[in-house]
Amino acid sequence: MIPSTPAVSALRQRLLDDMRMRKLGPKTQSAYVRAVRYFASFLQRSPDTATAEDLRRFQLHLVDRGVSPITLNATITGLKFFFDVTLNRGELVERMSYVHVPQKLPVVLSRDEAARLIAAASNLKYHTALSIAYGTGLRVSEIVALKVGDIDSQRMTLRVEQGKGRKDRYAMLSPVLLERLRAWW
């Protein structure tokens, strides 16, 4: 027996189509749908019947529940897209305001701590990957996607294709890191 999937409402399909037209990433689409679904469950009715006062009450509900500023801002962004783009009722969300997210300085390892961390790697592969991450600031997904052709030893750069935000960029390559990459190769 094949399990039946619930039919997608016309409103949700329109939201999905609007996001697809703008080529939003899968995670962004999922977050926007989640925001609208959560708002609809708060309202106990279709979100296209909402008023500005409903949106205000929903934002207060999120704050009272202790939702983090990042989650609150992501929810507001999803709702703004839904009301502005999908429903063409941007005036409803004009008064929704984002919450300030406190900026914290990251923990930065000292040279000795970084050297000990890299030296603790169990094999040459992990040793090289940690060295690249530390030496260039690349993300794990960017390191995994590197190819030999991305290394330019003449210009001492690494080409990162389709990194965060699907953007290409270059990272500087130190002579020590180039030697580690050659040893790995």
Residue pairs with C-beta under 8 A, 6 or more apart in sequence:
8 16
11 46
11 47
11 48
11 86
12 33
12 36
14 86
15 32
15 33
15 36
15 82
15 86
16 29
16 33
18 81
18 85
18 86
19 28
19 29
19 32
19 81
20 29
22 85
24 32
25 166
31 74
31 77
31 78
32 77
32 78
32 81
32 82
33 78
34 78
35 74
35 75
35 76
35 77
35 78
35 79
35 82
36 47
36 78
36 79
36 82
38 75
39 47
39 50
39 55
39 58
39 75
39 79
40 46
40 47
42 58
42 61
43 49
43 50
43 54
43 58
47 82
48 87
50 83
50 92
51 92
52 91
52 92
52 93
52 95
55 79
55 83
55 92
55 93
55 95
55 96
56 95
56 96
59 72
59 76
59 96
62 71
62 72
62 75
63 72
63 99
67 75
69 99
69 100
69 101
69 102
70 101
72 98
72 99
73 98
73 99
73 101
76 93
76 96
76 97
76 98
79 93
79 96
80 90
80 93
80 96
83 89
83 90
83 92
83 93
84 90
84 93
109 117
109 134
114 134
117 130
117 134
118 127
118 130
118 131
118 134
119 127
121 127
121 129
121 130
124 183
124 184
125 184
127 180
128 180
128 181
128 183
128 184
129 140
129 143
131 177
131 180
132 138
132 143
132 146
132 158
132 177
132 180
132 181
133 139
133 140
133 143
135 173
135 174
135 176
135 177
136 158
136 171
136 172
136 173
136 177
137 171
138 146
138 158
138 160
138 163
138 171
139 163
139 164
141 163
142 160
142 163
142 164
145 160
145 161
145 162
146 158
146 160
148 185
149 159
150 158
150 159
150 160
150 161
151 158
151 159
151 173
151 178
151 181
152 158
152 159
152 173
153 173
153 178
156 172
156 173
156 174
156 175
156 178
157 170
157 171
157 172
157 173
158 170
158 171
158 172
158 173
159 168
159 170
160 168
160 169
160 170
160 171
161 168
162 168
163 169
173 181
